[in-house]
Amino acid sequence: MFKNILLAADGSSHSIRSAEYTVGLAKKFSSKVEVVYVVDGETAKSDVLYGADHAQVEKNRQERIQPITDVLQAANIDYTVTVLHGDPGPKIVAYANKHDIDCVIVGSRGRNNFQTFLLGSVSHNVAKQVECPVLIVK
């Protein structure tokens, strides 16, 4: 049913919980997991300002998603990592819709409707626009 799962990851505790749910689905369906990490404009700026060089910036980004890849490795899940640049919601949607993705798994901070209205929500944006099932992990 879910041969290709996209796991949206940013290194937060929410994405670590999402990785744990991903393991369960991936094992159940023998799925391949595509870990997608989107570097937004603010993160890219701070990476450049505080990073010594390109290699250091890449190392810092790998360290952010290391807890997620550790969960997948410990469970012996077949996965790849893709780093995209831009606004996370639209980038995840475009990637999922363009590639052969059967399910998107994304973490949520659990904001209420007013907070989502003011601050936006990657998970809400993905759920509304992606063309496959979406699992939002709170």
N, C-alpha and C positions, 0 to 999 in steps of 0.2 A: 504494500500500500504506500509506504513512504520510503522510497529507495534513495532519494536525495533530500536531506534536511539542511536547511540554512539556519545556523545558530548566530543570531546577532549578539556580538560580544563587545563590551567596553572595559572589562576588568572590574566592574562594580560587583558588590555582593549579589545584586539582582541577576547579573549575567552568570555568576557562578551557580546560583540556584537553577537558572535556565539550563546550564550545562548538565546538571544532575538529572533534570527531566529529559534532556536530549539523550543521555546515556540509556535510559529506560526504553525510549522509543527506538533508538538505533539498534539496540539489542533485540527487541521484539521483531523488528522488520528487516534486520540485517542491512541497515542503511549506511550510506556514506554521509558524512557530515561536512558541510562547508562552513567554517567559522569565518564570519565577516565582521571585520573591525573597521569602522568608518572614522577617519580623522577629520573632525570639523575644523572650521577656520580658526577658532580661538585656540584649540589644541595645537594646531599646526604653528600658529604664531608663537605660542609659549615654547614649543619644542625647539624652534629655531632660535629664539631669544636665549633660552637657558641651556640648550644643547651645545656641546663643544664642536661637534662636526656631524656630518651625515651618519657616520657609523654609530655615534653615541645616540642620535635621535632614533635610529632604527632599533638599537638595543633597548632604549626606554620604552618604545612601543611594544616590543616583544615581552618585556617585563610586565606591562599592563595586562596582557592577555595570557600570561603564563599560568595563572591559577585555573583558567578555563581549559587550556590545553593539557594541564596536569590531570584534570578530572577525566578528560577523554582518553588520555594515555593510560591511566590507571585501569580503565575499564576495557582497554584494548579495542577502542573504536577507531575505524578507518576515517581519518579526517584530513582536511587541508585548510590552510589559512589564507584569506584574501584580505588585503588592506585597500580600502577605497578612500577617496578624499572628497569632502563636500558635506552637505547637510544630511545627517544620518537617515532620517525618515525616507526622503525621496531616493537616496542612493540604495538603500536596502530594497525598496519597492522595485526600482529599475533593475537591480541585479537579479532579484527573485523572478521577476516577470520575463527577463531575457534568457535566463538559464533554465535548465530542466529541474526546477525545485518543486518538490511535492508537499513540503510543509515548512513554514517559517516558525522558529521559536525565538521569542523575544521576552526579556524581563521588563517588569513594570515597577515603578516606585509606589504605585497605589494612590496616586493623586486623586482628589475628588474632581468633579466636573468644573468647578470654578478655577481650581489650580491648573487644570488642563487647558482651559480657555485662556488663561493669562500666560502660561509658560509653554504651552504646546506639549505634545506627547508623541514620542517616536513610536511607541507601541500602538497608539490610537491611529496614527497616520498609516502605519504598515497594515494594520487590520482592515482599514477601510479601502486600501488601494491595491493590495497584492492579490494576485489571481489564484492563489492556492490557499489551503487551510492555514490558519495562524493560531499558534498556542501562545498565550500571554501568561507568563509565570509571575505571580505576585510574590 
